Amino acid sequence: MTQHLMYTEPPPVPEGAALRLYSCPICPYAERVRLILALKNVPYDEVNIHLSAQPDWFTTRVNRYHEVPVAEVNGKLIRESLIIFDYIDQVFGGGSSLWPTDPYLKAKARLILTDFGNNFIGAWYGMYRGSPDQETLDNFKRFLKELEDIIQENGNKFFQAGDTPGAVDFLIWPWFERIGALKLLNPEATTFLSESNYPILFGWISRMKEVEAVKRVALPDSAHFGFYKGYVGTGQHDYGVADISGKGITVYAKEK
């Protein structure tokens, strides 16, 4: 498993690619975009950015906020994972959308994501760092139960009513792909983060793992664990852990 660091600018977007995605192989926000690209079968060119050593050309010309993902479409740049997700859903949707067609239901779906971002993600990373304070632990458990309630309200299968996952499912999924790594990094999580305590949520996890787009994009627990163990321990960014093919991963970085 190897990362190849590049200190040049990337070549032009190759012919046949509908867009270029400035990404990071381990970032859950970038994975949101890779999921919908896989689901819609959109051909794209991926340029991985080293997040702790971002090249100057990226921070000056692509995203002055120093974040991935960013989509480049015909020379035009779009940032923020949710906005890119929506763009791809509309432009490459083939007339169908992953969002509910009913405006009220779509608004409710958006609120799920707002609450997820405001209340869950921070607690999730607090758990990743190990030994969370009681408030972080309580918030984490409370929101897991709230997520179960939402799935139950929508028919016990997905976060949006129906027999197939919708936008909310794909936009939340990247953090739950990492649940195995979380339990390895924080043994305390194994005491409560289980199917017996959260049967509805773990049922959803099992169904999501069977979705073809999720299978195409997913990384194993060992990759997530390997990256976050190094990051939490020493601040190291080893993207080579995501090299599942064995061919190496090219990452663009600023030369030190």
Backbone hydrogen bonds, N-H to C=O, Kabsch-Sander energy under -0.5 kcal/mol:
donor,donor_aa,acceptor,acceptor_aa,energy
4,H,249,I,-3.4
5,L,3,Q,-0.7
6,M,251,V,-2.6
17,A,14,P,-1.6
18,A,43,P,-2.9
19,L,43,P,-0.6
20,R,72,E,-2.4
21,L,45,D,-3.3
22,Y,20,R,-0.6
22,Y,70,V,-3.3
23,S,21,L,-0.7
23,S,47,V,-2.7
27,C,24,C,-1.1
31,E,27,C,-1.8
32,R,28,P,-1.4
33,V,29,Y,-0.9
34,R,30,A,-2.1
35,L,31,E,-2.5
36,I,32,R,-1.5
37,L,33,V,-2.2
38,A,34,R,-2.2
39,L,35,L,-2.6
40,K,36,I,-2.3
41,N,38,A,-0.6
42,V,37,L,-2.4
45,D,19,L,-2.5
47,V,21,L,-2.8
48,N,46,E,-0.5
48,N,250,T,-0.5
49,I,23,S,-2.8
50,H,252,Y,-2.7
51,L,49,I,-0.8
53,A,50,H,-1.1
58,F,55,P,-0.8
59,T,55,P,-1.8
60,T,56,D,-2.0
61,R,57,W,-1.6
62,V,58,F,-1.6
63,N,58,F,-2.7
66,H,63,N,-1.9
70,V,22,Y,-1.6
71,A,78,I,-3.2
72,E,20,R,-2.9
73,V,71,A,-0.5
73,V,76,K,-3.1
74,N,72,E,-0.5
76,K,73,V,-2.1
78,I,71,A,-2.7
80,E,69,P,-1.1
84,I,80,E,-2.5
85,F,81,S,-2.6
86,D,82,L,-2.3
87,Y,83,I,-2.3
88,I,84,I,-2.6
89,D,85,F,-2.4
90,Q,86,D,-2.2
91,V,87,Y,-3.0
92,F,88,I,-2.4
96,S,93,G,-1.4
106,K,102,D,-2.5
107,A,103,P,-2.2
108,K,104,Y,-2.4
109,A,105,L,-2.2
110,R,106,K,-2.2
111,L,107,A,-1.9
112,I,108,K,-1.7
113,L,109,A,-1.5
114,T,110,R,-2.1
115,D,111,L,-2.8
116,F,112,I,-2.3
117,G,113,L,-2.5
118,N,114,T,-2.4
119,N,115,D,-2.8
120,F,115,D,-0.6
120,F,116,F,-1.7
121,I,116,F,-1.8
124,W,120,F,-2.7
125,Y,121,I,-2.2
126,G,122,G,-1.7
127,M,123,A,-2.0
128,Y,124,W,-1.9
129,R,125,Y,-1.7
130,G,127,M,-1.2
137,L,133,D,-2.3
138,D,134,Q,-2.8
139,N,135,E,-2.5
140,F,136,T,-2.3
141,K,137,L,-2.3
142,R,138,D,-2.5
143,F,139,N,-2.4
144,L,140,F,-1.8
145,K,141,K,-1.8
146,E,142,R,-2.0
147,L,143,F,-2.4
148,E,144,L,-1.9
149,D,145,K,-2.2
150,I,146,E,-1.8
151,I,147,L,-2.2
152,Q,148,E,-2.5
153,E,149,D,-2.3
154,N,150,I,-1.3
155,G,152,Q,-1.5
156,N,151,I,-2.5
162,G,154,N,-0.6
167,A,98,L,-2.2
170,F,166,G,-1.9
171,L,167,A,-2.4
172,I,168,V,-1.8
173,W,169,D,-1.9
175,W,172,I,-1.3
176,F,172,I,-0.7
176,F,173,W,-1.3
177,E,173,W,-1.9
178,R,174,P,-0.6
179,I,176,F,-1.3
182,L,178,R,-2.3
183,K,179,I,-1.8
184,L,180,G,-1.3
185,L,181,A,-2.4
186,N,182,L,-2.5
189,A,186,N,-2.2
190,T,186,N,-0.5
190,T,187,P,-1.0
191,T,188,E,-1.3
192,F,189,A,-1.3
193,L,189,A,-3.1
194,S,192,F,-1.8
198,Y,194,S,-2.1
202,F,198,Y,-2.4
203,G,199,P,-1.7
204,W,200,I,-1.9
205,I,201,L,-2.2
206,S,202,F,-2.1
207,R,203,G,-2.0
208,M,204,W,-2.7
209,K,205,I,-1.9
210,E,206,S,-0.5
210,E,207,R,-1.1
211,V,208,M,-1.6
215,K,211,V,-2.2
216,R,212,E,-2.1
217,V,213,A,-1.3
218,A,214,V,-2.4
223,A,220,P,-0.9
224,H,220,P,-1.6
225,F,221,D,-3.1
226,G,222,S,-2.4
227,F,223,A,-2.2
228,Y,224,H,-2.6
229,K,225,F,-2.4
230,G,226,G,-1.5
231,Y,227,F,-2.5
232,V,228,Y,-3.0
233,G,229,K,-1.9
234,T,230,G,-2.6
235,G,230,G,-0.9
235,G,231,Y,-1.1
236,Q,230,G,-1.4
238,D,236,Q,-0.7
239,Y,237,H,-0.9
241,V,238,D,-1.1
242,A,239,Y,-1.8
243,D,240,G,-1.9
244,I,242,A,-2.0
249,I,2,T,-2.4
251,V,4,H,-2.7
252,Y,48,N,-3.1
253,A,6,M,-2.9
254,K,53,A,-2.7
255,E,253,A,-0.5
